[in-house]
Amino acid sequence: MWGCSRNTINSTEAVKEALVNVTRAINATLVDVMCHHFSPYGVTGIAILAESHISVHTWPEHEYAAVDIFICGNDINLQDAVFCITQAFNAKETSKLELKRGDLFRKSTAVNYIK
């Protein structure tokens, strides 16, 4: 996500709130949430979910945040998650890459990576 609010993505409280809110928005089960602030800036946060996890890594000096959403099962609406976190960080631009778990490691794909 690019063009994020520097103050928002440099705040452990704001990142934690975003993780909690996105978990609620997608009806996932929050187990725990942790955030760490780096000096002089940047935050890493993770929401541990019963369904897997959501992680956030921020670079406020670049107005950039990387978000990974790992979900087991098909009952979670990832579009809602992306919308919620985009709004929370006031991101002006986003890109999304969706991978189905296990697709990368299918035998035919794995052979191509080994070569």
Summary of the structure (lengths in Angstrom):
residues: 115
radius of gyration: 15.2
end to end distance: 33.0
largest distance: 45.2
contacts: 315
relative contact order: 0.22
helix: 38%
strand: 29%
